[in-house]
Amino acid sequence: MQTIQILGLTCSACQKLISKKIKTIADVEAVTVELSGATAIKAQREISENEIKKVLTGTHYTVGGGK
């Protein structure tokens, strides 16, 4: 399980949109997005920050770091 921080969330629609976008990345199996921006990604491999930034392009959400 990989954890990242997404900045800019304000409501449950934000959570759903981010989850939907991250799930489009190859090998991602599940995504859990908290309103705080804490985002857990279950995938068959390590998902790079650049891959996440790419799927968030065109939105106001940004990647704030992770572990």
Jmol script that loads the backbone (N, CA, C; Angstrom):
load data "model"
ATOM      1  N   MET A   1       0.861  -1.177   0.000  1.00  0.00           N
ATOM      2  CA  MET A   1       0.000   0.000   0.000  1.00  0.00           C
ATOM      3  C   MET A   1       0.902   1.233   0.000  1.00  0.00           C
ATOM      4  N   GLN A   2       0.587   2.139  -0.860  1.00  0.00           N
ATOM      5  CA  GLN A   2       1.347   3.370  -1.028  1.00  0.00           C
ATOM      6  C   GLN A   2       0.481   4.533  -0.562  1.00  0.00           C
ATOM      7  N   THR A   3       1.066   5.514   0.127  1.00  0.00           N
ATOM      8  CA  THR A   3       0.309   6.655   0.618  1.00  0.00           C
ATOM      9  C   THR A   3       0.893   7.947   0.080  1.00  0.00           C
ATOM     10  N   ILE A   4       0.024   8.823  -0.405  1.00  0.00           N
ATOM     11  CA  ILE A   4       0.438  10.134  -0.871  1.00  0.00           C
ATOM     12  C   ILE A   4      -0.519  11.179  -0.313  1.00  0.00           C
ATOM     13  N   GLN A   5      -0.147  12.435  -0.415  1.00  0.00           N
ATOM     14  CA  GLN A   5      -1.013  13.532   0.008  1.00  0.00           C
ATOM     15  C   GLN A   5      -1.410  14.326  -1.227  1.00  0.00           C
ATOM     16  N   ILE A   6      -2.711  14.510  -1.406  1.00  0.00           N
ATOM     17  CA  ILE A   6      -3.231  15.323  -2.495  1.00  0.00           C
ATOM     18  C   ILE A   6      -3.790  16.600  -1.871  1.00  0.00           C
ATOM     19  N   LEU A   7      -3.402  17.730  -2.415  1.00  0.00           N
ATOM     20  CA  LEU A   7      -3.848  19.017  -1.886  1.00  0.00           C
ATOM     21  C   LEU A   7      -4.948  19.604  -2.758  1.00  0.00           C
ATOM     22  N   GLY A   8      -5.887  20.307  -2.131  1.00  0.00           N
ATOM     23  CA  GLY A   8      -6.931  21.006  -2.865  1.00  0.00           C
ATOM     24  C   GLY A   8      -8.316  20.410  -2.725  1.00  0.00           C
ATOM     25  N   LEU A   9      -8.482  19.362  -1.921  1.00  0.00           N
ATOM     26  CA  LEU A   9      -9.798  18.741  -1.757  1.00  0.00           C
ATOM     27  C   LEU A   9     -10.683  19.601  -0.856  1.00  0.00           C
ATOM     28  N   THR A  10     -11.964  19.695  -1.230  1.00  0.00           N
ATOM     29  CA  THR A  10     -12.905  20.450  -0.407  1.00  0.00           C
ATOM     30  C   THR A  10     -14.202  19.690  -0.128  1.00  0.00           C
ATOM     31  N   CYS A  11     -14.466  18.596  -0.876  1.00  0.00           N
ATOM     32  CA  CYS A  11     -15.741  17.902  -0.707  1.00  0.00           C
ATOM     33  C   CYS A  11     -15.652  16.453  -1.182  1.00  0.00           C
ATOM     34  N   SER A  12     -16.741  15.726  -1.018  1.00  0.00           N
ATOM     35  CA  SER A  12     -16.759  14.321  -1.416  1.00  0.00           C
ATOM     36  C   SER A  12     -16.656  14.160  -2.932  1.00  0.00           C
ATOM     37  N   ALA A  13     -17.102  15.144  -3.699  1.00  0.00           N
ATOM     38  CA  ALA A  13     -16.953  15.071  -5.153  1.00  0.00           C
ATOM     39  C   ALA A  13     -15.468  15.097  -5.527  1.00  0.00           C
ATOM     40  N   CYS A  14     -14.676  15.856  -4.778  1.00  0.00           N
ATOM     41  CA  CYS A  14     -13.218  15.888  -4.989  1.00  0.00           C
ATOM     42  C   CYS A  14     -12.642  14.491  -4.776  1.00  0.00           C
ATOM     43  N   GLN A  15     -13.060  13.855  -3.700  1.00  0.00           N
ATOM     44  CA  GLN A  15     -12.577  12.508  -3.382  1.00  0.00           C
ATOM     45  C   GLN A  15     -12.885  11.543  -4.520  1.00  0.00           C
ATOM     46  N   LYS A  16     -14.101  11.585  -5.022  1.00  0.00           N
ATOM     47  CA  LYS A  16     -14.517  10.677  -6.089  1.00  0.00           C
ATOM     48  C   LYS A  16     -13.739  10.929  -7.377  1.00  0.00           C
ATOM     49  N   LEU A  17     -13.539  12.200  -7.718  1.00  0.00           N
ATOM     50  CA  LEU A  17     -12.825  12.535  -8.945  1.00  0.00           C
ATOM     51  C   LEU A  17     -11.375  12.083  -8.885  1.00  0.00           C
ATOM     52  N   ILE A  18     -10.715  12.341  -7.767  1.00  0.00           N
ATOM     53  CA  ILE A  18      -9.318  11.931  -7.626  1.00  0.00           C
ATOM     54  C   ILE A  18      -9.202  10.416  -7.684  1.00  0.00           C
ATOM     55  N   SER A  19     -10.075   9.720  -6.993  1.00  0.00           N
ATOM     56  CA  SER A  19     -10.060   8.259  -7.015  1.00  0.00           C
ATOM     57  C   SER A  19     -10.233   7.738  -8.441  1.00  0.00           C
ATOM     58  N   LYS A  20     -11.182   8.294  -9.154  1.00  0.00           N
ATOM     59  CA  LYS A  20     -11.456   7.866 -10.531  1.00  0.00           C
ATOM     60  C   LYS A  20     -10.232   8.097 -11.424  1.00  0.00           C
ATOM     61  N   LYS A  21      -9.592   9.249 -11.278  1.00  0.00           N
ATOM     62  CA  LYS A  21      -8.430   9.570 -12.112  1.00  0.00           C
ATOM     63  C   LYS A  21      -7.239   8.656 -11.793  1.00  0.00           C
ATOM     64  N   ILE A  22      -6.973   8.421 -10.510  1.00  0.00           N
ATOM     65  CA  ILE A  22      -5.834   7.576 -10.144  1.00  0.00           C
ATOM     66  C   ILE A  22      -6.066   6.128 -10.581  1.00  0.00           C
ATOM     67  N   LYS A  23      -7.307   5.674 -10.548  1.00  0.00           N
ATOM     68  CA  LYS A  23      -7.615   4.304 -10.981  1.00  0.00           C
ATOM     69  C   LYS A  23      -7.343   4.071 -12.462  1.00  0.00           C
ATOM     70  N   THR A  24      -7.168   5.149 -13.244  1.00  0.00           N
ATOM     71  CA  THR A  24      -6.852   4.985 -14.664  1.00  0.00           C
ATOM     72  C   THR A  24      -5.382   4.633 -14.884  1.00  0.00           C
ATOM     73  N   ILE A  25      -4.554   4.742 -13.852  1.00  0.00           N
ATOM     74  CA  ILE A  25      -3.136   4.393 -13.973  1.00  0.00           C
ATOM     75  C   ILE A  25      -3.013   2.867 -14.020  1.00  0.00           C
ATOM     76  N   ALA A  26      -2.198   2.384 -14.935  1.00  0.00           N
ATOM     77  CA  ALA A  26      -1.998   0.939 -15.087  1.00  0.00           C
ATOM     78  C   ALA A  26      -1.537   0.306 -13.785  1.00  0.00           C
ATOM     79  N   ASP A  27      -2.080  -0.855 -13.461  1.00  0.00           N
ATOM     80  CA  ASP A  27      -1.741  -1.684 -12.304  1.00  0.00           C
ATOM     81  C   ASP A  27      -2.324  -1.199 -10.979  1.00  0.00           C
ATOM     82  N   VAL A  28      -3.097  -0.108 -10.983  1.00  0.00           N
ATOM     83  CA  VAL A  28      -3.739   0.349  -9.745  1.00  0.00           C
ATOM     84  C   VAL A  28      -4.976  -0.520  -9.516  1.00  0.00           C
ATOM     85  N   GLU A  29      -5.068  -1.090  -8.320  1.00  0.00           N
ATOM     86  CA  GLU A  29      -6.179  -1.975  -7.979  1.00  0.00           C
ATOM     87  C   GLU A  29      -7.260  -1.281  -7.160  1.00  0.00           C
ATOM     88  N   ALA A  30      -6.855  -0.375  -6.266  1.00  0.00           N
ATOM     89  CA  ALA A  30      -7.810   0.305  -5.395  1.00  0.00           C
ATOM     90  C   ALA A  30      -7.225   1.631  -4.932  1.00  0.00           C
ATOM     91  N   VAL A  31      -8.120   2.585  -4.686  1.00  0.00           N
ATOM     92  CA  VAL A  31      -7.709   3.906  -4.209  1.00  0.00           C
ATOM     93  C   VAL A  31      -8.678   4.332  -3.116  1.00  0.00           C
ATOM     94  N   THR A  32      -8.134   4.838  -2.015  1.00  0.00           N
ATOM     95  CA  THR A  32      -8.950   5.400  -0.946  1.00  0.00           C
ATOM     96  C   THR A  32      -8.485   6.840  -0.732  1.00  0.00           C
ATOM     97  N   VAL A  33      -9.413   7.781  -0.887  1.00  0.00           N
ATOM     98  CA  VAL A  33      -9.080   9.196  -0.748  1.00  0.00           C
ATOM     99  C   VAL A  33      -9.859   9.769   0.432  1.00  0.00           C
ATOM    100  N   GLU A  34      -9.136  10.320   1.386  1.00  0.00           N
ATOM    101  CA  GLU A  34      -9.764  10.982   2.534  1.00  0.00           C
ATOM    102  C   GLU A  34      -9.935  12.458   2.211  1.00  0.00           C
ATOM    103  N   LEU A  35     -10.906  13.121   2.840  1.00  0.00           N
ATOM    104  CA  LEU A  35     -11.129  14.537   2.602  1.00  0.00           C
ATOM    105  C   LEU A  35      -9.912  15.377   2.995  1.00  0.00           C
ATOM    106  N   SER A  36      -9.114  14.865   3.913  1.00  0.00           N
ATOM    107  CA  SER A  36      -7.883  15.551   4.324  1.00  0.00           C
ATOM    108  C   SER A  36      -6.831  15.538   3.216  1.00  0.00           C
ATOM    109  N   GLY A  37      -7.065  14.706   2.198  1.00  0.00           N
ATOM    110  CA  GLY A  37      -6.117  14.580   1.094  1.00  0.00           C
ATOM    111  C   GLY A  37      -5.255  13.336   1.189  1.00  0.00           C
ATOM    112  N   ALA A  38      -5.264  12.670   2.352  1.00  0.00           N
ATOM    113  CA  ALA A  38      -4.502  11.429   2.503  1.00  0.00           C
ATOM    114  C   ALA A  38      -5.075  10.399   1.523  1.00  0.00           C
ATOM    115  N   THR A  39      -4.209   9.871   0.683  1.00  0.00           N
ATOM    116  CA  THR A  39      -4.646   8.976  -0.379  1.00  0.00           C
ATOM    117  C   THR A  39      -3.840   7.684  -0.344  1.00  0.00           C
ATOM    118  N   ALA A  40      -4.531   6.568  -0.209  1.00  0.00           N
ATOM    119  CA  ALA A  40      -3.889   5.258  -0.194  1.00  0.00           C
ATOM    120  C   ALA A  40      -4.126   4.589  -1.535  1.00  0.00           C
ATOM    121  N   ILE A  41      -3.044   4.070  -2.101  1.00  0.00           N
ATOM    122  CA  ILE A  41      -3.124   3.417  -3.403  1.00  0.00           C
ATOM    123  C   ILE A  41      -2.631   1.988  -3.279  1.00  0.00           C
ATOM    124  N   LYS A  42      -3.473   1.048  -3.665  1.00  0.00           N
ATOM    125  CA  LYS A  42      -3.074  -0.358  -3.721  1.00  0.00           C
ATOM    126  C   LYS A  42      -2.812  -0.667  -5.184  1.00  0.00           C
ATOM    127  N   ALA A  43      -1.587  -1.089  -5.476  1.00  0.00           N
ATOM    128  CA  ALA A  43      -1.223  -1.364  -6.861  1.00  0.00           C
ATOM    129  C   ALA A  43      -0.254  -2.532  -6.915  1.00  0.00           C
ATOM    130  N   GLN A  44      -0.104  -3.072  -8.110  1.00  0.00           N
ATOM    131  CA  GLN A  44       0.809  -4.196  -8.315  1.00  0.00           C
ATOM    132  C   GLN A  44       2.264  -3.740  -8.382  1.00  0.00           C
ATOM    133  N   ARG A  45       2.468  -2.417  -8.385  1.00  0.00           N
ATOM    134  CA  ARG A  45       3.825  -1.860  -8.445  1.00  0.00           C
ATOM    135  C   ARG A  45       3.805  -0.483  -7.783  1.00  0.00           C
ATOM    136  N   GLU A  46       4.961   0.103  -7.601  1.00  0.00           N
ATOM    137  CA  GLU A  46       5.066   1.458  -7.060  1.00  0.00           C
ATOM    138  C   GLU A  46       4.592   2.442  -8.131  1.00  0.00           C
ATOM    139  N   ILE A  47       3.662   3.312  -7.764  1.00  0.00           N
ATOM    140  CA  ILE A  47       3.158   4.319  -8.685  1.00  0.00           C
ATOM    141  C   ILE A  47       3.968   5.596  -8.450  1.00  0.00           C
ATOM    142  N   SER A  48       4.533   6.141  -9.521  1.00  0.00           N
ATOM    143  CA  SER A  48       5.387   7.324  -9.366  1.00  0.00           C
ATOM    144  C   SER A  48       4.546   8.583  -9.156  1.00  0.00           C
ATOM    145  N   GLU A  49       5.168   9.549  -8.493  1.00  0.00           N
ATOM    146  CA  GLU A  49       4.514  10.838  -8.282  1.00  0.00           C
ATOM    147  C   GLU A  49       4.192  11.488  -9.630  1.00  0.00           C
ATOM    148  N   ASN A  50       5.071  11.312 -10.599  1.00  0.00           N
ATOM    149  CA  ASN A  50       4.832  11.887 -11.928  1.00  0.00           C
ATOM    150  C   ASN A  50       3.599  11.286 -12.601  1.00  0.00           C
ATOM    151  N   GLU A  51       3.365   9.986 -12.407  1.00  0.00           N
ATOM    152  CA  GLU A  51       2.168   9.367 -12.974  1.00  0.00           C
ATOM    153  C   GLU A  51       0.903   9.973 -12.366  1.00  0.00           C
ATOM    154  N   ILE A  52       0.953  10.220 -11.067  1.00  0.00           N
ATOM    155  CA  ILE A  52      -0.200  10.812 -10.382  1.00  0.00           C
ATOM    156  C   ILE A  52      -0.406  12.248 -10.852  1.00  0.00           C
ATOM    157  N   LYS A  53       0.690  13.000 -10.936  1.00  0.00           N
ATOM    158  CA  LYS A  53       0.591  14.382 -11.435  1.00  0.00           C
ATOM    159  C   LYS A  53       0.004  14.416 -12.834  1.00  0.00           C
ATOM    160  N   LYS A  54       0.384  13.466 -13.667  1.00  0.00           N
ATOM    161  CA  LYS A  54      -0.098  13.426 -15.044  1.00  0.00           C
ATOM    162  C   LYS A  54      -1.616  13.243 -15.097  1.00  0.00           C
ATOM    163  N   VAL A  55      -2.163  12.320 -14.296  1.00  0.00           N
ATOM    164  CA  VAL A  55      -3.616  12.104 -14.334  1.00  0.00           C
ATOM    165  C   VAL A  55      -4.389  13.252 -13.684  1.00  0.00           C
ATOM    166  N   LEU A  56      -3.708  14.055 -12.866  1.00  0.00           N
ATOM    167  CA  LEU A  56      -4.362  15.203 -12.234  1.00  0.00           C
ATOM    168  C   LEU A  56      -4.213  16.484 -13.062  1.00  0.00           C
ATOM    169  N   THR A  57      -3.502  16.408 -14.191  1.00  0.00           N
ATOM    170  CA  THR A  57      -3.338  17.560 -15.064  1.00  0.00           C
ATOM    171  C   THR A  57      -4.705  18.084 -15.493  1.00  0.00           C
ATOM    172  N   GLY A  58      -4.873  19.386 -15.458  1.00  0.00           N
ATOM    173  CA  GLY A  58      -6.147  19.992 -15.831  1.00  0.00           C
ATOM    174  C   GLY A  58      -7.094  20.184 -14.658  1.00  0.00           C
ATOM    175  N   THR A  59      -6.686  19.727 -13.483  1.00  0.00           N
ATOM    176  CA  THR A  59      -7.465  19.952 -12.262  1.00  0.00           C
ATOM    177  C   THR A  59      -6.671  20.914 -11.380  1.00  0.00           C
ATOM    178  N   HIS A  60      -7.278  21.367 -10.299  1.00  0.00           N
ATOM    179  CA  HIS A  60      -6.541  22.230  -9.372  1.00  0.00           C
ATOM    180  C   HIS A  60      -5.852  21.431  -8.254  1.00  0.00           C
ATOM    181  N   TYR A  61      -5.922  20.117  -8.300  1.00  0.00           N
ATOM    182  CA  TYR A  61      -5.312  19.277  -7.271  1.00  0.00           C
ATOM    183  C   TYR A  61      -3.818  19.117  -7.516  1.00  0.00           C
ATOM    184  N   THR A  62      -3.059  19.086  -6.431  1.00  0.00           N
ATOM    185  CA  THR A  62      -1.608  18.895  -6.534  1.00  0.00           C
ATOM    186  C   THR A  62      -1.164  17.790  -5.594  1.00  0.00           C
ATOM    187  N   VAL A  63      -0.024  17.191  -5.912  1.00  0.00           N
ATOM    188  CA  VAL A  63       0.559  16.162  -5.070  1.00  0.00           C
ATOM    189  C   VAL A  63       1.423  16.859  -4.036  1.00  0.00           C
ATOM    190  N   GLY A  64       1.162  16.551  -2.761  1.00  0.00           N
ATOM    191  CA  GLY A  64       1.868  17.234  -1.689  1.00  0.00           C
ATOM    192  C   GLY A  64       2.926  16.408  -1.018  1.00  0.00           C
ATOM    193  N   GLY A  65       3.220  15.230  -1.518  1.00  0.00           N
ATOM    194  CA  GLY A  65       4.230  14.369  -0.908  1.00  0.00           C
ATOM    195  C   GLY A  65       3.623  13.061  -0.474  1.00  0.00           C
ATOM    196  N   GLY A  66       4.429  12.216   0.096  1.00  0.00           N
ATOM    197  CA  GLY A  66       3.918  10.926   0.540  1.00  0.00           C
ATOM    198  C   GLY A  66       5.021  10.063   1.074  1.00  0.00           C
ATOM    199  N   LYS A  67       4.704   8.793   1.269  1.00  0.00           N
ATOM    200  CA  LYS A  67       5.707   7.840   1.750  1.00  0.00           C
ATOM    201  C   LYS A  67       5.497   6.505   1.088  1.00  0.00           C
TER     202      LYS A  67
END
end "model"
wireframe off; spacefill off
backbone 0.3
color backbone group
